Amino acid sequence: MSPDPLDLLKQLIALPSVNPRLTANTDPNAGESRVTAFLQAFAEEQGWPWLRQKVHDGRDNFLALVGLAQEDLHDAAIQAHETGNTSVILFEAHQDTVATEGMTVPPFEPQERNGRIYGRGACDVKGGLAAILAALSTIRSVAYRKPILLASTINEECGFSGIRALNKLWSDDEGEVVEAWKEAKGPLRPTLLTSTFRPNVAIVAEPTELNVVVSHRGVVRWQVTTHGRAAHSSQPEQGENAIYAMASVIECVRSYEREVLAQRPKDQRCGGPTVSVTTVQGGTGANTVPESAKVNIDRRLSPDETPTEAWQEMIDWINSRAVLDGCRIEHETPWMESHGLAEGENLELANQVAEIATEVCGSSELTGVPYGANAATLAAAGIPSVVFGPGSIDQAHTADEWINVEQLQQATEVYRRLALDSQSG
């Protein structure tokens, strides 16, 4: 009997996988290792050859080939090369979640009520991952003509380093490919992924309410620090107030949004580019003139923008206008950057997904979204990609995160049909 996506989701929610950048270093719930171990055990139970790709210490991407037993891989690779039949569909969902502070439901004790499942990651994106696992396990008895690739990456929430590492497996740069093989472990050999079983299309799971996302915005995030000089607050003239300087930096960010970004054309699906100051830190005590202050800036990109150019334009604007009053400003290298996803090469795949989703769910539209996803990185590697999954982005990252059970089941059926369709032709 194939596993129920609802049961799989409950098991995944119960495995904490908070992105380490979003929580304290001592948080026992940090890291994706528990989910990675679960995926490995699941693949072994299904008889899928698997591979763990180290990205950071203790944090591995997970891959599995569905539809080919380990003992059949060699013959399948030879046959694929002889026939030229090497097309592979990739299903991808990330392992990490955001933090749990302020949640009003138990984050790792899944609760089912009123047709919903509550818990951290239920919507973003363990629901999509559970649906993919359930879907692929239901078709294991099919006589496969082409393999299906499952991938679950780390660090989607804070850097996209997992999906970038995955892309190196099928890079045209031999040096990147060799780097991607380092410390990889498992019965699935990376050489098969770089040559024979490179994906030609990809479905990325995110909460899209069962619509098909063909375009999304990109992002670049970085930290800005103002450096001043500390002094006793009874003699503020003896110091240089880093918070005052940062206040001017923040006003520069606001003026850039009003005077520059608001005037630019809006993408018909994703909307226009935006910028926000998302965190502020500064000062050491109530009676000390602060010697430093820090903010994080979040710049969302239209699909046609590049992270590096957007970052440079933004810091040039700040540097030319900020009133620092003797303080010094420092822009760190971006800690998160990703291109947007542009529609075009993915439309054939998108229409296929929408047609199947409409049959299963009653309706499904091609759409764009303001957030980012792993699809853009895959598309940049020449793999036409769309984003599709159960749940709504409105429930992602919330204090009572939940997913609709009916959508979870419908997504499972859509993924199952897509996997079966990939075997035709």
C-alpha positions in Angstrom: 0.0 0.0 0.0 1.3 3.4 -0.9 1.7 6.0 1.9 -0.9 8.6 2.5 0.3 12.2 1.9 -1.5 13.3 5.1 0.5 10.8 7.2 3.7 11.7 5.4 3.1 15.4 6.1 2.5 14.8 9.8 5.8 12.9 10.0 7.6 15.7 8.2 6.2 18.4 10.4 7.3 16.4 13.5 10.9 16.6 12.2 12.2 20.1 13.0 14.2 21.7 10.1 14.5 25.4 11.0 17.0 27.2 8.8 20.0 27.8 11.0 20.3 31.5 9.9 16.8 32.2 11.4 17.4 30.9 14.9 19.9 30.8 17.7 23.1 28.7 17.3 22.0 26.7 20.3 18.5 25.9 19.0 18.2 22.1 18.8 15.5 22.5 16.1 18.0 24.0 13.7 19.1 22.3 10.5 17.6 19.9 7.9 19.4 16.7 8.9 16.3 15.0 10.4 14.4 15.5 7.2 17.3 14.3 5.1 17.6 11.1 7.1 13.8 10.6 6.7 14.1 11.0 2.9 17.0 8.5 2.8 15.0 5.9 4.7 12.0 6.5 2.5 14.0 6.1 -0.7 15.5 2.9 0.6 12.1 1.5 1.5 10.9 2.3 -2.0 14.0 0.8 -3.6 15.1 4.1 -5.2 18.8 4.7 -5.7 19.7 7.9 -3.7 22.5 10.4 -3.3 23.3 12.8 -0.5 25.2 15.9 -1.6 27.0 17.9 1.1 26.4 21.6 0.8 27.3 22.8 4.3 28.5 21.0 7.4 25.7 18.7 8.5 23.4 20.0 5.7 22.9 17.8 2.6 20.8 18.0 -0.5 18.9 14.7 -1.2 18.3 13.1 -4.6 16.7 9.9 -5.7 16.0 8.2 -9.0 12.5 6.9 -9.2 11.6 4.0 -11.5 15.0 2.3 -11.8 16.3 -0.3 -9.3 20.0 0.0 -8.4 20.8 -3.2 -10.4 19.2 -1.7 -13.5 21.0 1.6 -13.6 23.9 0.5 -15.7 21.9 -1.1 -18.4 19.4 1.8 -18.4 22.3 4.3 -18.9 23.7 2.3 -21.8 20.2 2.0 -23.4 19.5 5.7 -22.9 22.8 6.7 -24.6 22.1 4.3 -27.5 18.6 5.6 -28.1 19.1 9.2 -27.2 16.1 8.8 -24.8 17.5 10.7 -21.8 14.7 13.1 -20.9 14.0 13.2 -17.2 11.4 15.1 -15.1 12.6 16.6 -11.9 10.4 17.1 -8.8 11.9 19.4 -6.2 10.9 20.7 -2.8 13.2 22.3 -0.1 13.7 20.8 3.3 14.1 23.9 5.5 11.5 26.1 7.3 11.5 29.4 8.9 11.7 29.8 12.7 8.9 29.1 15.2 9.1 32.1 17.6 5.6 33.6 18.2 3.7 30.6 16.9 0.2 30.1 18.3 0.1 26.4 17.4 2.6 23.7 18.4 5.2 23.9 15.6 6.3 20.3 15.6 3.1 18.6 16.8 0.9 18.4 13.7 -2.8 19.0 14.4 -5.6 18.1 12.1 -8.9 20.0 12.4 -11.6 21.4 10.1 -9.9 20.1 7.0 -6.5 21.6 7.8 -3.2 20.4 9.1 -1.3 22.9 11.4 2.4 23.1 12.1 5.6 24.7 11.0 6.3 23.8 7.4 2.8 22.5 6.7 2.3 25.0 3.9 5.9 25.9 3.1 6.8 23.4 1.9 6.4 20.1 3.6 2.9 19.7 2.2 4.3 19.8 -1.3 7.2 17.5 -0.4 4.7 15.0 1.2 2.5 15.1 -1.9 5.5 14.4 -4.2 6.7 11.5 -2.1 3.2 10.0 -2.0 2.7 10.5 -5.7 5.9 8.9 -6.8 5.4 5.9 -4.5 2.1 5.1 -6.1 3.5 4.5 -9.5 6.4 2.3 -8.5 4.8 -0.8 -10.3 4.8 0.9 -13.7 7.3 -0.4 -16.2 9.3 2.8 -16.6 10.6 4.0 -19.9 12.3 7.0 -18.3 13.5 7.7 -14.8 12.1 10.4 -12.6 14.4 12.5 -10.4 13.4 13.6 -6.9 15.4 16.4 -5.3 15.0 18.0 -1.9 17.4 20.9 -1.3 18.6 22.7 1.8 18.8 26.5 2.6 16.0 27.7 0.3 14.8 30.2 3.0 18.1 32.0 3.4 20.5 31.8 0.5 19.5 29.3 -2.2 22.9 27.6 -1.7 21.2 24.1 -1.9 19.7 24.6 -5.3 22.9 26.2 -6.6 24.9 23.2 -5.5 22.4 20.9 -7.1 22.8 22.8 -10.4 26.5 22.0 -10.4 25.7 18.3 -10.9 24.7 19.1 -14.5 26.8 22.1 -15.1 28.7 22.5 -18.4 31.7 23.6 -16.3 33.8 20.5 -15.5 35.3 22.2 -12.5 31.8 22.8 -11.0 30.8 19.3 -11.6 33.8 17.8 -9.9 33.3 20.2 -6.9 29.7 19.0 -6.7 30.9 15.4 -6.4 33.0 16.1 -3.3 31.8 14.3 -0.2 28.7 13.0 -2.0 27.5 9.7 -0.7 25.0 7.1 -1.6 24.4 4.3 -4.1 23.5 6.7 -6.9 26.6 7.8 -8.8 26.8 11.6 -9.6 28.2 10.8 -13.0 24.8 9.4 -14.0 23.2 12.7 -13.1 25.7 14.8 -15.0 25.4 12.8 -18.2 22.5 10.4 -18.7 19.9 11.5 -16.3 20.1 15.3 -16.5 16.6 16.7 -16.1 15.0 18.4 -19.1 12.0 19.9 -17.1 11.4 20.7 -13.5 8.4 21.0 -11.1 9.2 23.0 -8.0 6.9 22.7 -5.1 5.7 25.8 -3.3 2.3 26.9 -2.1 0.6 28.2 -5.2 -3.0 27.2 -4.5 -2.7 24.7 -7.3 -2.1 27.4 -9.9 1.0 27.2 -12.1 3.6 29.9 -11.5 5.4 30.7 -14.7 7.3 33.8 -13.4 8.4 35.1 -10.0 10.5 37.9 -8.7 14.2 37.5 -7.6 15.8 38.8 -4.4 19.1 40.3 -3.1 19.6 40.8 0.7 22.5 42.3 2.5 23.5 43.9 5.7 24.5 47.5 6.1 26.4 48.8 9.2 27.1 52.3 10.2 30.2 52.8 12.4 30.4 55.7 14.8 32.2 56.4 18.1 30.9 55.6 21.5 30.6 58.2 24.3 28.8 58.8 27.5 25.3 60.0 26.8 25.8 62.9 29.1 28.3 64.2 26.6 26.9 63.2 23.2 29.1 65.7 21.4 32.1 63.5 22.3 30.7 60.7 20.1 29.4 60.0 16.7 25.9 58.5 16.8 25.7 55.5 14.5 21.9 55.2 14.9 21.4 58.8 13.6 23.5 57.9 10.6 21.5 54.7 10.1 18.3 56.7 10.3 19.5 58.6 7.3 20.3 55.4 5.5 16.8 54.1 6.1 15.3 57.3 4.7 17.5 56.8 1.6 16.0 53.4 1.2 12.5 54.9 1.4 13.3 57.6 -1.1 14.8 55.1 -3.5 11.6 53.1 -3.4 9.4 56.3 -4.0 11.6 58.0 -6.6 13.1 55.1 -8.5 11.4 51.8 -8.1 7.8 53.1 -8.0 8.4 54.7 -11.4 9.6 51.5 -13.2 7.3 49.4 -15.3 5.6 46.5 -13.5 5.8 43.0 -14.7 2.4 41.9 -15.9 2.4 38.9 -13.6 4.8 39.6 -10.7 4.3 43.4 -10.2 7.0 45.9 -9.7 10.4 45.7 -7.9 10.4 46.7 -4.2 12.8 47.3 -1.4 12.4 47.1 2.4 14.5 47.5 5.6 13.6 44.3 7.5 15.7 44.3 10.6 17.3 47.0 12.8 20.0 46.6 15.5 22.0 49.2 17.3 23.4 50.5 20.6 24.8 48.8 23.7 23.0 50.6 26.5 20.6 53.4 27.4 23.4 55.8 28.6 25.9 55.2 25.7 26.1 57.0 22.4 25.9 54.0 20.0 29.1 53.2 18.0 27.4 50.9 15.5 24.0 50.1 14.0 23.0 47.4 11.5 20.1 46.8 9.2 19.2 44.2 6.6 17.8 45.3 3.3 15.6 43.2 1.1 15.4 44.1 -2.5 12.9 42.2 -4.7 13.7 42.0 -8.4 11.6 41.9 -11.5 12.4 38.9 -13.6 14.6 40.9 -16.0 16.8 42.3 -13.2 20.1 40.9 -11.9 21.0 40.7 -8.2 24.4 42.3 -8.7 23.2 45.3 -10.6 20.3 45.9 -8.3 22.6 45.8 -5.3 25.1 48.1 -6.8 22.5 50.6 -7.8 20.9 50.6 -4.4 24.2 51.1 -2.5 25.3 53.9 -4.9 22.0 55.7 -4.1 22.5 55.3 -0.3 26.2 56.3 -0.4 25.5 59.5 -2.4 22.7 60.7 -0.2 23.1 59.4 3.4 24.0 62.0 6.0 26.6 60.3 8.1 27.9 63.1 10.4 31.3 61.6 10.9 30.2 58.0 10.8 31.3 55.4 8.3 29.0 53.1 6.3 29.7 49.5 5.3 27.7 47.4 2.8 28.4 43.7 3.2 28.4 41.3 0.3 24.9 40.0 -0.2 24.1 36.9 1.9 21.1 36.0 -0.3 20.7 36.5 -4.1 18.6 34.9 -6.8 17.4 35.9 -10.2 13.7 35.9 -11.0 11.9 33.4 -13.1 10.8 34.7 -16.5 8.1 33.0 -18.5 8.9 31.8 -22.0 10.8 28.5 -22.3 8.5 27.0 -19.5 5.2 27.7 -21.2 4.8 24.3 -22.8 5.4 22.6 -19.4 3.2 25.1 -17.7 0.3 24.4 -20.0 0.7 20.7 -19.4 0.6 21.1 -15.7 -2.4 23.5 -15.8 -4.3 21.0 -18.0 -3.8 18.2 -15.6 -4.5 20.4 -12.6 -7.7 21.6 -14.1 -8.9 18.0 -14.7 -8.1 17.2 -11.1 -9.0 20.4 -9.3 -11.6 22.1 -11.5 -9.4 25.0 -12.4 -5.8 26.1 -12.6 -4.3 29.3 -14.0 -0.9 30.4 -15.2 0.2 33.1 -12.9 3.2 35.1 -11.4 4.1 35.6 -7.8 6.0 38.3 -5.9 8.2 35.8 -3.9 11.2 33.9 -5.1 11.7 30.1 -5.5 14.3 27.5 -6.6 12.8 27.4 -10.1 14.8 30.5 -11.2 18.1 28.8 -10.5 17.1 25.7 -12.4 15.8 27.8 -15.3 19.1 29.6 -15.4 20.8 26.2 -16.0 18.6 25.6 -19.1 15.9 23.5 -17.4 12.4 24.8 -18.1 10.8 25.1 -14.7 7.4 26.0 -13.2 6.3 26.3 -9.6 3.2 24.3 -8.5 1.9 23.0 -5.2 -0.8 22.9 -2.5 -1.4 25.6 0.0 -1.4 29.4 -0.1 1.5 31.8 0.4 -0.8 33.7 2.8 -0.4 30.8 5.3 3.4 30.4 4.8 5.6 31.6 7.7 2.5 32.5 9.8 1.9 32.0 13.6 -0.6 29.3 12.9 0.7 27.9 9.6 -1.6 25.4 8.0 -2.5 23.7 4.7 -5.8 22.6 3.3 -6.0 18.8 3.3 -8.1 18.6 0.1 -5.4 20.6 -1.8 -2.8 18.3 -0.4 -4.6 15.3 -1.9 -5.3 17.0 -5.2 -1.7 18.0 -5.6 -0.7 14.4 -5.0 -2.9 13.3 -7.9 -1.5 16.1 -10.2 2.1 15.1 -9.4 1.2 11.4 -10.0 -0.3 12.2 -13.4 2.7 14.3 -14.4 5.0 11.5 -13.5 3.0 9.1 -15.5 2.9 11.5 -18.5 6.6 11.8 -18.4 6.9 8.1 -19.4 5.0 8.6 -22.7 6.6 9.6 -26.0 
